[in-house]
Amino acid sequence: MKHFILTAAAAAALIALGSCSKIETVGVSDANYIGFEGAFVGNPTKAVEEVNDVNIDHFIVYGGYESASDLFDDVRVEPNANSEWTYSPLVSWENNQTYKFAAYSPSTLKTTPTFDYTAGGLTFENIKVDNSNNQVDFVYDESGEIASGDEGSQRSKVAFAFDHMFSMIQFTIKSGFPSDVKLSISEIKFYGMNSVSTLENGQWQTATVPIGEDNAITLTGTTEGQEVQATETPVHYVNNCVVLPQTFLGNQVYAKFTVTAPVSESIVTEVSKDITAVIPADIWEKGFRYNYIVTIDGQTLDFITFDTPVVNKWTGEDINMKNDENNAGQIIGA
């Protein structure tokens, strides 16, 4: 498979935010308070609980200066009633220090990070992403060096432009059956990928621990009224999950699900078949959505085939990847 290496882009959007102080001192200038700005974090996913610039409601901050690097240690920053982003207890700038901050969201990530002032970033040891762990969006950023200056300096709020740290896998299932056939899809079991890795200063280490079929990431199937149907306005089944970014050696990732074609003018007897298909992939990169388009062939009733996958940045840019047409799972026999 041809593989395209892409660079994820993050755009920052400034939101007017408030500021606050740890020290209860009358007459202290607003410029002496450490304040945080909001951040743009990309386009929404569908099934995964995503984080974006509209719905972000908190982020967790670590950081400080060299002799007080734990000044912020698991501090939750969130908007108040006036839409000003704040935290407690409140903290003042120290004069003529070099600050570094790192932040992530959401707080539900099932790993507690450690902050390294020298590197200016967080290390998340052994993040596990599988059916029951961390099936949420995960965004992260580092501030770099910020000079505090003296008390008369213009001290800006600390701004983050978060990047998505996971890869999103999306399945779009299309029907090639006649328009009177409403296909139903049972839950998809998605397995074979690695599930454990460490994120150090925004860079993933090699992922390990493959997910077996018995612990597959499970996506819900269609429900009544949501069947897949080929019409003038096609009805597709779309669902997704998140996985660790990783590189593959050969075809080792699988999707297993059941397609049912009920009785109709075109189908005399209801047919229901299990499918296990190899997922054509050699790399998943952080911050990218990989949309695997599956077409159920209604002409021969023999095969489920993979259309050419579309790889999208979460900003929506389409990148084509060549698909090996032999990576197709058997489906409905005549």
URQUIUR-V457694 format. One record per pair of residues at least 6 apart in sequence whose C-alpha atoms are under 6 Angstrom apart, sorted by the first residue. I is the first residue (numbers start at 1). J is the second residue. D is the distance in Angstrom with one decimal. If there is no record, write none. Layout:
I_J_D + I_J_D
This chain:
1_322_5.8 + 2_322_5.5 + 12_39_5.8 + 12_40_5.1 + 12_161_5.0 + 13_39_5.7 + 13_40_5.2 + 15_38_5.6 + 17_37_5.5 + 17_84_4.3 + 17_85_5.1 + 18_84_4.1 + 18_85_5.2 + 19_35_4.3 + 20_33_5.5 + 20_90_5.5 + 21_33_5.1 + 21_90_3.8 + 21_91_4.5 + 21_92_5.3 + 22_89_5.2 + 22_90_3.0 + 22_91_3.7 + 22_92_6.0 + 31_155_5.4 + 32_92_5.6 + 32_93_5.4 + 33_92_4.5 + 33_93_5.9 + 34_92_5.6 + 34_93_5.9 + 35_157_4.7 + 36_157_5.0 + 36_158_4.6 + 36_159_6.0 + 37_157_5.9 + 37_158_5.8 + 37_159_4.7 + 39_160_5.4 + 39_161_5.0 + 40_53_4.5 + 40_161_5.8 + 41_52_4.9 + 41_53_5.4 + 41_162_5.0 + 42_52_5.4 + 43_314_5.4 + 43_315_5.7 + 44_50_5.9 + 47_239_5.9 + 47_240_5.6 + 48_136_5.6 + 48_241_5.8 + 49_136_5.0 + 49_137_6.0 + 50_137_4.8 + 51_137_6.0 + 57_78_5.9 + 58_77_5.4 + 58_78_4.4 + 59_76_5.9 + 59_77_5.4 + 59_104_5.6 + 59_105_4.7 + 60_74_5.8 + 60_75_5.4 + 60_76_4.6 + 60_103_5.3 + 60_104_5.4 + 61_74_5.7 + 61_75_5.1 + 61_102_5.8 + 61_103_4.4 + 62_72_4.6 + 62_73_4.7 + 62_74_5.8 + 62_101_5.7 + 62_102_5.4 + 63_69_5.5 + 63_70_5.7 + 63_72_4.9 + 63_100_5.6 + 63_101_4.3 + 64_70_5.9 + 64_71_4.9 + 64_99_5.2 + 64_100_5.7 + 65_98_5.5 + 65_99_4.4 + 69_117_6.0 + 77_86_5.4 + 77_87_4.9 + 78_85_5.1 + 78_86_5.6 + 79_85_4.0 + 79_86_6.0 + 95_148_5.8 + 95_149_5.6 + 95_150_4.6 + 96_148_5.3 + 96_149_4.5 + 96_150_5.6 + 97_147_5.9 + 97_148_5.4 + 98_146_5.5 + 98_147_4.6 + 99_145_5.7 + 99_146_5.0 + 100_120_5.6 + 100_144_5.6 + 100_145_5.2 + 101_142_5.9 + 101_143_5.2 + 102_121_5.5 + 102_141_5.8 + 102_142_4.2 + 103_140_5.8 + 103_141_5.7 + 104_139_5.5 + 104_140_4.3 + 105_138_5.9 + 105_139_5.5 + 109_134_5.9 + 113_122_5.9 + 113_123_5.3 + 113_124_4.5 + 114_122_5.5 + 114_123_5.4 + 115_121_5.8 + 115_122_4.6 + 121_201_4.6 + 122_201_5.3 + 123_199_5.7 + 123_200_4.4 + 124_198_5.7 + 124_199_5.1 + 125_198_4.7 + 126_196_5.6 + 126_197_5.0 + 126_198_4.8 + 127_196_5.5 + 127_197_5.4 + 127_198_5.9 + 128_195_5.4 + 128_196_4.5 + 129_195_5.1 + 130_195_6.0 + 130_217_5.8 + 131_217_4.1 + 138_164_5.8 + 138_165_5.7 + 139_162_5.5 + 139_163_5.2 + 139_164_4.4 + 139_165_5.6 + 140_162_5.0 + 140_163_5.5 + 141_162_4.9 + 164_287_4.6 + 165_286_5.1 + 165_287_5.7 + 166_243_6.0 + 166_244_5.4 + 166_286_5.0 + 167_242_5.6 + 167_243_5.4 + 167_245_5.6 + 167_286_4.9 + 167_287_5.6 + 167_288_5.4 + 168_241_5.8 + 168_242_4.4 + 168_289_4.6 + 169_240_5.5 + 169_241_5.5 + 169_242_6.0 + 169_289_5.9 + 169_290_5.0 + 170_239_5.8 + 170_240_4.2 + 170_290_5.9 + 170_291_4.5 + 171_238_5.6 + 171_239_5.6 + 171_291_5.7 + 171_292_5.0 + 172_237_5.6 + 172_238_4.6 + 172_293_4.8 + 173_236_5.6 + 173_237_5.1 + 173_293_5.9 + 173_294_4.6 + 173_295_5.9 + 174_236_5.2 + 174_295_4.7 + 175_229_5.7 + 175_230_5.5 + 175_295_5.8 + 175_296_5.1 + 176_296_5.5 + 176_297_4.8 + 176_298_4.3 + 177_298_3.8 + 179_230_4.8 + 179_231_5.2 + 182_227_5.3 + 182_228_5.6 + 182_229_5.0 + 183_227_5.4 + 183_228_5.0 + 183_260_5.6 + 183_261_5.0 + 184_222_5.9 + 184_227_5.0 + 184_259_5.8 + 184_260_5.3 + 185_221_5.1 + 185_222_5.3 + 185_258_5.8 + 185_259_4.9 + 186_221_4.5 + 186_257_5.9 + 186_258_5.2 + 187_219_5.5 + 187_220_4.6 + 187_221_4.3 + 187_257_6.0 + 188_218_5.6 + 188_219_5.1 + 188_256_5.6 + 188_257_4.7 + 189_216_5.4 + 189_217_5.7 + 189_218_4.7 + 189_255_5.6 + 189_256_5.0 + 190_216_5.3 + 190_217_5.1 + 190_254_5.8 + 190_255_4.6 + 191_211_5.4 + 191_212_5.8 + 191_213_5.7 + 191_216_4.8 + 191_253_5.8 + 191_254_5.5 + 192_210_5.6 + 192_211_5.1 + 192_212_5.9 + 192_252_5.6 + 192_253_4.3 + 193_210_5.3 + 193_211_5.8 + 193_253_5.7 + 194_207_5.7 + 194_208_5.0 + 194_209_5.1 + 194_210_4.1 + 194_211_6.0 + 195_209_5.5 + 195_210_5.9 + 196_207_5.4 + 196_208_5.3 + 196_209_5.9 + 197_205_5.9 + 197_207_4.6 + 198_204_5.9 + 198_205_5.5 + 228_235_5.2 + 228_236_5.1 + 228_237_5.9 + 229_235_5.0 + 245_284_5.0 + 245_285_4.9 + 245_286_5.3 + 246_283_5.8 + 246_284_5.3 + 247_282_5.8 + 247_283_4.3 + 248_282_4.7 + 248_283_5.8 + 253_278_5.9 + 253_279_5.5 + 254_277_5.6 + 254_278_4.7 + 254_279_5.4 + 255_276_5.7 + 255_277_5.4 + 256_275_5.4 + 256_276_4.3 + 257_274_5.8 + 257_275_5.4 + 258_273_5.5 + 258_274_4.3 + 258_275_5.9 + 259_272_5.7 + 259_273_5.6 + 260_271_5.7 + 260_272_4.1 + 261_270_5.7 + 261_271_5.2 + 262_270_4.4 + 263_269_5.4 + 263_270_4.9 + 273_332_6.0 + 275_331_5.7 + 276_329_5.7 + 277_328_5.8 + 277_329_4.1 + 278_327_5.7 + 288_313_4.6 + 288_314_5.7 + 289_312_5.1 + 289_313_5.8 + 290_311_4.7 + 291_310_5.5 + 291_311_6.0 + 292_309_5.0 + 293_307_5.4 + 293_309_5.9 + 294_306_4.8 + 294_307_6.0 + 295_305_5.6 + 296_304_4.7 + 297_304_5.9 + 301_332_5.2 + 301_333_5.9 + 301_334_5.9 + 302_331_5.8 + 302_332_5.0 + 302_333_5.0 + 303_330_5.0 + 303_331_4.9 + 304_329_5.6 + 304_331_5.6 + 305_328_5.0 + 308_323_5.4 + 309_321_5.9 + 310_319_5.9 + 310_320_5.1 + 311_318_5.8 + 311_319_4.9 + 312_318_4.7
